[in-house]
């Protein structure tokens, strides 16, 4: 009889634990995550100010040591508070005060194998991840995560600002995927992706009257894969997708091999009734920790770059001297020498070029091809970043000749092997005091904090395309008014140049024109964020541009202590305020074909007189003074494809 009663109790407990519910809220109580386990399926939903902003969505993953996507039951739950305060130097703010409530939910599958789902909920951000645990009575071991069922089910009527994942090994010299596809603008939730492979992070969603949501991930290193989103599914919405088999020229696996106990990267959701939390979030850095100490105090700054307008033929001694001299004239810290310098200038002469730059207070950044075997890009130097032996030899030489940074291009996708290559390049570069910029690459995921010598990544359809075609030149206003809310919101972005030439040619007289005004370009130096920023000024611009433009570009900061959203709508216009030290700068961009008259709320500048850069009715730059009233209100005008800049005096 005792056995029958005990068996009945266990059966009752099993049923109870498969229909469990728990929740965790933000410190201010306005953002709430509710987790349910019903019928063995784990789901979560999110409400903000009492309104549901994420419908019930799947939780779980599959691995070679257990299926944690079904037949789940709750073992335990624990809630604690998280608080940390830290400084950083390479993102939108120099300091972060992070406070969140943490929920650790332990689940078991039908075989008794356990997994922990951890949620951290701050006032506008949610971060969650999975931790695989050793099986009972066994030592730690390894596991392969083969799939995730994590999903994001947005409310009906949501519109999207997202970019498709490309096919593998397509595009120029088979260098894709490289996060360089076109973004949508207010597209339907169920729109099919261009290649049928889903969408990349970050993904921005307009929830209608409810507000906005930005989805991304952070904390991806060589210990996991980079993920993206599937196409929309009517039942579960968007689901986490792993890399495609064809990436990295077919080498490597699509799953993630991890040590156990071990955790996945964080999935992040930033939610706001307005776009303010989207722009100002630091969640990508808040939930990760530095992986190593910097070997030196890395210097932010600006760089000149001949290749953007003068292209391949400019990678020679004489032209690089011109751009070094230009950097010195502007007071810039760096000059980037692009691909094929080893052939066109020669390795022996690069020390002389570096010495020449150093005498003028300029340091060189050198371009490298990441390629080992994963693409067909022919530019040299090749095969010098793909192995530890080659990197060690090359980076020792770079330090010897005084080079301060590298730009590494053409990566092969998001497989774990590629993520390990990013990590290895960064770690090895730090040993030799080198900063790193990546191009033709994946989205950086918390890397500004993880890697102290990391600067920025392209991972966007960037400025080179403005040069390549008039079509993309026409898209520039849209792109640069979108990315402060999306791509550049989650990570530093190397757009690759504040463009000052009117024509996309060396003589500034031929080919297609830039479609933006000068003040638009000036303001983009504020709205774009990268601690080493390219100002694509050309030698001819020194004689062509008004003196007030030159002076502004000479004084443009690249690191910020604070960032505030002022106004905007993705792909239409944006106004951001950033503070460097005790000085505020406000930049605005207009992508519309008509003038905008805005009343800005600038309470931190109430009663002050600011320097005001704007365009006249014909698109020509003018500089005036503007008085902010005692209420902190300032009236400005932005011309079509134009901009405005306000600078605290």
N, C-alpha and C positions, 0 to 999 in steps of 0.2 A: 504493500500500500504506500509506504514512504517513497519508493521509486516512482510510482505513478504520479504522486503529488509533485515530486521534484521535477520530473519530466514535464509536467504541465506548466510549472513555474518557468522553466527555461524556455518553453515554447512561447509563453505569454511575453516574456522579456524580449525574445527575438522579434516578435511582432511589434512590440512597443518601440524598439529601437529603430525599426525600419520606417516609422512614421513620426520621427522626431523633428522638432523645430527649435531653432535658436537664432539670436540676432545680436548685432553689435551696432552702435551708433557713434557718430562723431562727437568730439568734446562739446560742441555747441548743440548737439541733439537734432540737428536739422537733416543730416544725411544718415540713412539707415540701411544696413544690409541684413537681409533675412535669409537664413539657410534652412532648407527643408530636405529631409531624407524620407521619401515616400515610395513604397514599392521597390526599395533597393536603389532608386535613382536619386542622386544628390543634385539639388538645384539651388540657385540663389537669385534673389531679386533685390532691387534697389529703389528706395524712395527718397525724395528730396523735398523738404517743406511739405511733407504729407502726400505728395503726388508721386506715383510710380513712374520712374524714368528708365528702368530696365525691367522687362518682364521676366518671369521665371526662365532661367538659363542654366544650361548644364554645367556641372563640375565633374572632374575626374580625368583620369588618364589610363593608358594601357602600357604594360611593360612585360618584359620576359620573366619577371618574378611574380606577376600577378596582374589581374584585370581589376582596375579600380574605377571602372565606369558603370558598373551595375552590381546588383546583389550586395549593396552596401548597408551597413548599420552603424549607428553612432556608439562609440566606445566612451568618449568623454569630451567635455568642452571646458575651456578655461579662458577667462577674460582678464586682461591686465592693461595698464596704461603705459604708453611709450612717450618718452620725451627726450629730445636731443637738440643741441645747439652747436652749430659748426660754421666755420668760415670756408669760403671757396673763392677761387680767383678767375674761373674760366667760363662762367655762365652769366645768367641775367641778373644775379644778385650776389653780393659779396658775403652775405650772412643769411643763415636760415634758422628759424626756431620752429622745429617740427614737433607737434603734439598730436597723438593719435590714440585711439583705443584699439587693442589687439584682441582678436578671437582666434584661439587655437582649437580646432575641431579635429579630433582623432576619429577616423572611420576605419572599419574593418570590412573586408570582402568575405565571401562565403567560405573561404579557406582559413579565415582568421588572420590573414596578412593585413598589416596596418599602414595607413597613410595619414599624414596631418595636413589639413588645409588651414592656412594662416591668412587671416584678413587683418589689415591695418587700415583704419578709417579715420582720416583727419577731416577738417571742416569742409573741404571741397574735393578731397582725393580719396580714392580707394586703391589699395595695392594688395594683391593676394598671390599666393604661390603654394606649391605642393612640396611636401617633404616625405620621401620614401624612408621607411624604417626597416631595420633588420627583422627577419622573421624571429619568432620567439625561440630562445635557447640556442641561437646561432650567432656566430661572430659577424661583424660587418662584412659586406661583400660588394660586388658591383652589380649594376643593373643597366638595362637598355630600355629607355622610354621610346616606344615605337609610335605612339599616337596620343593626342589629347582630344578630349571631347568638350573641353571648355568652350562655352559659347556666349554670345552677346545678342540678346533678343530685344531690339529697340521697339518703341511704341509705333503703332500704325501712324502714317503721315510724316514720319521722320524723313528728312532729306540729308544727302550725303555730300561731303567734300573729301573724296578719297582718290587714291591713285592705284591703278592696276599693277599686279605682279606680272612681269613679262614671262614669256617662255624662256627656257634655259638655252644658253649657247646660241643666242641670236644677236642681231644688231651688228654694229661695226666690229669686224674681226672677232665675232663670237664672244663679246665681252659682257653680255647681259646674263642674268638680271643685275641691274645696278641702281635701282630706285630712281630712274630718270624717265618716268612716264608722265603723261599729262594728268592733272587733277580734274575731277568733276566739280561742278558748282551747283548746289541745290538739286542734285540728281535724285530720282526716286530710290527708295530703300532697296527695291528688288531689281535694280538695273544690273544686267549681266556685265561682268568685267570684260575688257577688251580681248584678252587672251584666254579667257575661261579658267584662269589660275587664281582668281581671287584678288585680294587687295593688300597692299603693304601697310605697315605702321609708319607714322601715326594716322589715325582715321578720325575725322571730325564729323559730328552729326548735329544737325539742328532739330531739336525735339519740338519744334513749333512753339506754342505759348509756354511750354514747360521749361525751355531753356536749351542748353548745349551740353554735349558730352564729347570728350576727347579720349580715344582708346590708344594705348601704346603698351610697350613693355620695357623693362629696364633690368640692369644687372646681368646682361648676357656677356659671358666671357668664353674662353676656350672650354669651359665645363658644360656647355649646352649648345643647342642650335639657335639660330635666329628664326623666329616664327613670323607668320603673316596670317591673314584672314581668308577664309574660303569665300566663295560667292554666297549671297544671301539665300537662306532656306526658310520656307514659310513656317516651319515648325519650330526650329531652334535659332533662327537668325544667322549670324556669322559665327563660324567656328574656327578655333585655332588650327592652322595648317603648318606642317613641317616642310622643310626644303624639298624641291623636286629632285627625282633621281638623276636627271641630266645635268644638274649644276656641277660645277668643278670638273667639267669635261667627263662626267660620269663617275669620277673617282669618289670614294667615301660613301658612307651610309646616310640615310635621311633621318635616322633617329638620333637620340642623344644617349651617350654612354656616361653614366654617373657613378660615383662612389656612394655607397650606402652606409650610414645615413647620408642623404644628400638632398638638396633642394633645387627646384626649377627656378628660372628667373621669375621676377614679379610681373604680373599683368596689372596694368594701371588704368583707372578710369578717373578722369577729372570732370566734375559736374558743376555747372553754374546756371543760375537764372539768366545771367548775362555772360558776355565773353570775358569779363574781367578775370575770373579764376582760371580760364583756359590760357590766357596770355601770361599770367603771373605765376603759374604753378612751378614748383621746384621738386615735384614728386620723383622725377627721374633720378635726382641726386639724393633725396631724403632717405631712401630705403636701402642705399648701398654704402659701402665703406671703401676707403682707399686700399689698394692691393699692395702698394709699396711706397716707400718714401722717395721724394725727388732727390736727385744727386746735386741739383743746384737750383737757384731761384730763377725759374724760367720767365723770360721777358715777353710781355705782350707787345703789340704794336701794329704797324701798317706795312704793307709791302707793295712794291711796283712789280709789274709782270709784262714783259714784252709780247708774249705769245698770244694773248687774247686778241689783239688787233694786228700785230705784225706777223704772227703765225710762225711756222717752222723755220722760215728763212732768217728769222731774227736770232736764232740760237747760234750766234757767232761772237767772237771777241769784241768787235767794234760796237755792235748793237747792245750787248750786255753792259759794256762800259757806259753807254748812253743812259741806260735805265738805272745803273748804280748811281751815276751823277744826278739823275732825276730824283732818286730816293734821298740822296744827300741834300739836294736843294729843298726838298719838301720837309726835311727833318724826319724821314721815315726810317724805321729800324731795319727793314729787310728788303731784299730784292730776290725774287724767285727766278731761277734759271731753269727753263723747262727741258723737255726730253731731247735726247741726242747730243747733249753737251759733251759727252765723253768722246763722240766722234767728231763733232764740228769744232769744238774748242780744244779738246784733248785733255786727258787727265793730268799731264805734266803741267799744262798752263793753268789749270783750275786753282792751284795754290797761288799763282800770281794774281789771278782774278780775285780770289778771296782776300789776299793781302791788299790789293787796290781798294776793294770795298771797305775793308777794315780801317784803312787810313782816312776814309771819309765818314767813318762812324756808322757804316752799314754792314750788316751781316748777310751772308748768302743762305738761301734755302735751295736745295737741289731736288729735282724731280727724278723719280725712279719708277720703273715698271715692276709691279709685284710678281710678274709671271715666273712660274716654274714650268708648269705644263697645262695650265687651265684655260689659256686663251691664245689667240693668234696675233695679238697686238705687237707690231714690229719695233716700236720705239725702244731705244736703249737709254740707259743701262738696263739690261735684263739679267735675270738669274742671280741677282745680288741681294734680294730681300726674301727669297723663298726658302733658304736653309740657314741654320744657325751658324755654320762655318763661314758661309759667304757674308752673312750680316756682320759677324764679329770682325772680319778683316776689313770690310768696307767702312763700317762705322768708326773703327779705330783711325782709318785714314781721314774720314770726314772731321773728326775731332782734331786731328793733327794739323789740318789746313785751315781750321777756324770756322767751318760751317756750323750753323746753329740749328738747322732743322731740315727735314725732308718732307716731300710730298710724294706719297706712294699711290699709284694708280692701277686700275684694272684688276678687280678682285672677282672671284668666281662664284659668288652666291652666298648662301647662309648656312651651309653645312657646318658641322662642328669643327671639321678640319680647317675651314676658312676662319672661323671665329678664333681658333687657336693661333692662326697665322697673325691676325690682327694683334692679339695679346703678345705674341712673341716679338713682333716688330717693336711694339711700344716698350716692352720691358728691356729689350736689348738696346734700344735707342736711349733710354734713360741712363743706362750704364755709361754712355758716352756723352751725356748732356745734350741730347738732340730732342727737339720738339717734333711732333708728327701731325701732318695733315693727310687725310685720305680722300681720294677721288675714285670715281667709278666703283662705288662701294655700297655697303649696307648702311642702314640707319645706325648711328651710334646710340647705345642704350645705357645711359648713365656713365659714360666713359670719362666725362670731365672730372668726375669725382673718383672713379675707380683708378684712373691712370693719370698721374700728375703732370706728365709731359704730353698728354693728348691735347690737341688744339681744336680741330673741327673736321667735319666730313662734308663732302659734296652731297651725295644721296638726294639729289634733286635735279630737275631739268634746268641747268644753271646757265650762267651768262655766256658761255661759249656758244650756246645756241642762238643768242641774240646776234652774234657775229655770223653764224652759219646761214641763217635764213631770215627773210623778211617776215615770214609767218611767225617765227618765234620772237622776233623783235616786237611784233604787235602784241604778243602774249605777255611781254615783260610786266606791264602794269598789273595785269590780273595776277600773275605769279607772285609778285612782290607785295601785293595787298592780301594774298592768301596765307603765305608762309608764317607770318607772325602769329597766326592763330592755329597753325598746324605743325608743319615740319620744323620750323625754328622755335616753336614753343617747347618742344621736348628735348632739343639738343642743339648744340652749336652747328651753324651751317656755313660752309665756305661756298657762297654764291659765286665767287670768283671775279668780282670786279664792280666797283662803282664806275660806270662808264662815262667818260667826258667827251670823247670824240662824237661829233654829230654824224659823220659818215663812218661806216664800218670798213675803213681802209686806212692804210698807213699814211697816205697823203691827206686824209680827211676830206676828200673831194669825190670819191667814187663809191660804187656799190650802194646798198640800201642804207637808209638813215636809221638812227635811233629814234624811237617814237615817243620817248619821254622828254620832259623838260630838264634843264640843268638842276633846278631846285628839287625835282623828283629824285634825281640821282643823289644829290647832296643829302636829302632826307633819308634815303635808303641806308645810308651809313649809320643812321640811328635806329631805324626799324629793323635792320638785319643785325644779328648778334653773332660775333665770333671774336675771340680774344686776339687773334691776328687777322686783320681785315685787309683784303686787297682793295686798294684804290687804283683803278686802272687808268690813271692819268698818263698821258703820252707827252713826249718832249715838246711837241708842237702846241700842246694845251697851255703851256706856260705863257705863250704870247697871245693866245686866242681868248682865254677866259678872263673875265673881270677880276680885278684884284681881290674883291671881297670873297669870291668863290675860292681862289687860291688860299687866302688866309683861313677860310673855314676848313678847307681840306687839310691844311697843315696842323690845325688844332683839334681835329676829330679824335675823340677818345675811342678805345676799343674794349675797355673793361668798365663794368658798371657796378655801382653799389646797390642800386635799387631800380626796379622797372615797374611802371604803372600803366595799365590800360586806360586810355582816355576815351576813345570812340572808334567805331569801325564796323565793317561787315565783310566777311571773307570774300576776296575777289572783287570787291567794290571800292573800299577805302579803309585806311587804317591811320590812327593817330596814337602814338606811344610816347610816354615820358620816361626818360632814363636819367638817373643821377650818377655823376662821376665825382667823387669827393663831395664838395658842397655846392656843386654847380649842376643845375638841371638843363637838359636839352630835350626839346619836343620835336618829333619828326612826324610829318603827315604825308601820305601818298593818296592820290586819286586815280583810280582806274576807269572812271566813267568818262563819257564823251561830252560831258557838260560840267560847268563850274559848280563847285560845292561851297556853300557858305555855312560855316559851322560856328556854334558857340561852345567853346571848350570849357570844361570845368577843371581849373587848375588851382585848387585851394592852397597848395604849398607855395604859390607865387602871388598870392593876393596882394594887390597894391603895388606890385613891382613893374618897372619898365624893362621890357625885353628887346633884344635885337630880333628883328622879324625879316626872314628871307622868304620871298614869295615870287610868283610869276605875274607879269602884267597880262593884259588881255591878249597879247600876241605870243605869250609863252616865253618872254625874255625875263631874265632874273633881275629882281630889284631888292634892295635892302632898305628897311625902314625901322622905326621904333614902334612898339605896341605896348600900351598900358593895360595891365590886368586890373580889373576893378576890385573894389574892396571885398566883393563876394567871391573872388577867385574866378570870375568869368572873363573870357577873352574871345573876341570875334575874329575869325580868320577866313581867308578865301583860298581854295585850291582850284587851279585851272584844270581843264581836261588833260589827263595823263600828266598832270603836274603835281606839285607838292608844296609844302611849307615847312619852315624850320623856325623854332623859337629857341633862343639861347639866353640863359640868365646872365646878366652883365656883372 
